[in-house]
Amino acid sequence: MVVYGILFKDLYPSNAGESMLFIFLGCLFYALVFSLIYSRWAGVSTFKSGAVIGFILGTLYASSMSFFMASSSGTLDTERFITEILIGMVTTGLMGGVIAWTIGKAK
């Protein structure tokens, strides 16, 4: 919410139909997916390992979503594409690190 709502607000101009509730829920469920993967299957419990895995998964997910978004417009805006991937890499890496660190502290 902070990244797109404040730092990169020009990337996706705001419209009247935007709902902060849906943005919040999307972020919450994204974090829950990582929590489940880290705690149940991957056994990730340190900030560094969580950040590295988050960075990799964030890159893959952001790339996938950027390609889907480009398919709906019919063109690929290279600057926007790269920006989206960089944002996904950094934010998901940080999120993954925090989630893993929290799991490690809870053990």
MODELLER restraints for C-alpha pairs under 7 A, 6 or more apart:
rsr = mdl.restraints
at = mdl.atoms
rsr.add(forms.Gaussian(group=physical.xy_distance, feature=features.Distance(at['CA:1:A'], at['CA:23:A']), mean=6.63, stdev=0.5))
rsr.add(forms.Gaussian(group=physical.xy_distance, feature=features.Distance(at['CA:34:A'], at['CA:96:A']), mean=6.88, stdev=0.5))
rsr.add(forms.Gaussian(group=physical.xy_distance, feature=features.Distance(at['CA:35:A'], at['CA:99:A']), mean=6.29, stdev=0.5))
rsr.add(forms.Gaussian(group=physical.xy_distance, feature=features.Distance(at['CA:38:A'], at['CA:44:A']), mean=4.98, stdev=0.5))
rsr.add(forms.Gaussian(group=physical.xy_distance, feature=features.Distance(at['CA:38:A'], at['CA:100:A']), mean=6.75, stdev=0.5))
rsr.add(forms.Gaussian(group=physical.xy_distance, feature=features.Distance(at['CA:39:A'], at['CA:103:A']), mean=6.91, stdev=0.5))
rsr.add(forms.Gaussian(group=physical.xy_distance, feature=features.Distance(at['CA:44:A'], at['CA:50:A']), mean=6.06, stdev=0.5))
rsr.add(forms.Gaussian(group=physical.xy_distance, feature=features.Distance(at['CA:44:A'], at['CA:100:A']), mean=5.73, stdev=0.5))
rsr.add(forms.Gaussian(group=physical.xy_distance, feature=features.Distance(at['CA:45:A'], at['CA:100:A']), mean=4.41, stdev=0.5))
rsr.add(forms.Gaussian(group=physical.xy_distance, feature=features.Distance(at['CA:45:A'], at['CA:101:A']), mean=5.61, stdev=0.5))
rsr.add(forms.Gaussian(group=physical.xy_distance, feature=features.Distance(at['CA:45:A'], at['CA:103:A']), mean=5.46, stdev=0.5))
rsr.add(forms.Gaussian(group=physical.xy_distance, feature=features.Distance(at['CA:45:A'], at['CA:104:A']), mean=4.24, stdev=0.5))
rsr.add(forms.Gaussian(group=physical.xy_distance, feature=features.Distance(at['CA:46:A'], at['CA:100:A']), mean=5.27, stdev=0.5))
rsr.add(forms.Gaussian(group=physical.xy_distance, feature=features.Distance(at['CA:46:A'], at['CA:101:A']), mean=4.85, stdev=0.5))
rsr.add(forms.Gaussian(group=physical.xy_distance, feature=features.Distance(at['CA:46:A'], at['CA:104:A']), mean=5.96, stdev=0.5))
rsr.add(forms.Gaussian(group=physical.xy_distance, feature=features.Distance(at['CA:47:A'], at['CA:97:A']), mean=4.15, stdev=0.5))
rsr.add(forms.Gaussian(group=physical.xy_distance, feature=features.Distance(at['CA:47:A'], at['CA:98:A']), mean=6.09, stdev=0.5))
rsr.add(forms.Gaussian(group=physical.xy_distance, feature=features.Distance(at['CA:47:A'], at['CA:100:A']), mean=5.54, stdev=0.5))
rsr.add(forms.Gaussian(group=physical.xy_distance, feature=features.Distance(at['CA:47:A'], at['CA:101:A']), mean=4.66, stdev=0.5))
rsr.add(forms.Gaussian(group=physical.xy_distance, feature=features.Distance(at['CA:48:A'], at['CA:97:A']), mean=6.12, stdev=0.5))
rsr.add(forms.Gaussian(group=physical.xy_distance, feature=features.Distance(at['CA:49:A'], at['CA:97:A']), mean=7.00, stdev=0.5))
rsr.add(forms.Gaussian(group=physical.xy_distance, feature=features.Distance(at['CA:50:A'], at['CA:96:A']), mean=4.70, stdev=0.5))
rsr.add(forms.Gaussian(group=physical.xy_distance, feature=features.Distance(at['CA:50:A'], at['CA:97:A']), mean=4.21, stdev=0.5))
rsr.add(forms.Gaussian(group=physical.xy_distance, feature=features.Distance(at['CA:50:A'], at['CA:100:A']), mean=4.98, stdev=0.5))
rsr.add(forms.Gaussian(group=physical.xy_distance, feature=features.Distance(at['CA:51:A'], at['CA:93:A']), mean=4.34, stdev=0.5))
rsr.add(forms.Gaussian(group=physical.xy_distance, feature=features.Distance(at['CA:51:A'], at['CA:94:A']), mean=5.75, stdev=0.5))
rsr.add(forms.Gaussian(group=physical.xy_distance, feature=features.Distance(at['CA:51:A'], at['CA:96:A']), mean=4.90, stdev=0.5))
rsr.add(forms.Gaussian(group=physical.xy_distance, feature=features.Distance(at['CA:51:A'], at['CA:97:A']), mean=3.97, stdev=0.5))
rsr.add(forms.Gaussian(group=physical.xy_distance, feature=features.Distance(at['CA:52:A'], at['CA:93:A']), mean=6.34, stdev=0.5))
rsr.add(forms.Gaussian(group=physical.xy_distance, feature=features.Distance(at['CA:53:A'], at['CA:96:A']), mean=6.99, stdev=0.5))
rsr.add(forms.Gaussian(group=physical.xy_distance, feature=features.Distance(at['CA:54:A'], at['CA:92:A']), mean=5.16, stdev=0.5))
rsr.add(forms.Gaussian(group=physical.xy_distance, feature=features.Distance(at['CA:54:A'], at['CA:93:A']), mean=4.20, stdev=0.5))
rsr.add(forms.Gaussian(group=physical.xy_distance, feature=features.Distance(at['CA:54:A'], at['CA:96:A']), mean=4.58, stdev=0.5))
rsr.add(forms.Gaussian(group=physical.xy_distance, feature=features.Distance(at['CA:55:A'], at['CA:89:A']), mean=4.91, stdev=0.5))
rsr.add(forms.Gaussian(group=physical.xy_distance, feature=features.Distance(at['CA:55:A'], at['CA:90:A']), mean=6.57, stdev=0.5))
rsr.add(forms.Gaussian(group=physical.xy_distance, feature=features.Distance(at['CA:55:A'], at['CA:92:A']), mean=5.85, stdev=0.5))
rsr.add(forms.Gaussian(group=physical.xy_distance, feature=features.Distance(at['CA:55:A'], at['CA:93:A']), mean=4.07, stdev=0.5))
rsr.add(forms.Gaussian(group=physical.xy_distance, feature=features.Distance(at['CA:58:A'], at['CA:88:A']), mean=5.20, stdev=0.5))
rsr.add(forms.Gaussian(group=physical.xy_distance, feature=features.Distance(at['CA:58:A'], at['CA:89:A']), mean=4.84, stdev=0.5))
rsr.add(forms.Gaussian(group=physical.xy_distance, feature=features.Distance(at['CA:58:A'], at['CA:92:A']), mean=5.09, stdev=0.5))
rsr.add(forms.Gaussian(group=physical.xy_distance, feature=features.Distance(at['CA:58:A'], at['CA:93:A']), mean=6.80, stdev=0.5))
rsr.add(forms.Gaussian(group=physical.xy_distance, feature=features.Distance(at['CA:59:A'], at['CA:85:A']), mean=5.95, stdev=0.5))
rsr.add(forms.Gaussian(group=physical.xy_distance, feature=features.Distance(at['CA:59:A'], at['CA:88:A']), mean=6.08, stdev=0.5))
rsr.add(forms.Gaussian(group=physical.xy_distance, feature=features.Distance(at['CA:59:A'], at['CA:89:A']), mean=4.92, stdev=0.5))
rsr.add(forms.Gaussian(group=physical.xy_distance, feature=features.Distance(at['CA:62:A'], at['CA:84:A']), mean=6.54, stdev=0.5))
rsr.add(forms.Gaussian(group=physical.xy_distance, feature=features.Distance(at['CA:62:A'], at['CA:85:A']), mean=5.09, stdev=0.5))
rsr.add(forms.Gaussian(group=physical.xy_distance, feature=features.Distance(at['CA:62:A'], at['CA:88:A']), mean=5.40, stdev=0.5))
rsr.add(forms.Gaussian(group=physical.xy_distance, feature=features.Distance(at['CA:63:A'], at['CA:85:A']), mean=5.86, stdev=0.5))
rsr.add(forms.Gaussian(group=physical.xy_distance, feature=features.Distance(at['CA:66:A'], at['CA:81:A']), mean=5.97, stdev=0.5))
rsr.add(forms.Gaussian(group=physical.xy_distance, feature=features.Distance(at['CA:66:A'], at['CA:84:A']), mean=6.93, stdev=0.5))
rsr.add(forms.Gaussian(group=physical.xy_distance, feature=features.Distance(at['CA:70:A'], at['CA:76:A']), mean=5.28, stdev=0.5))
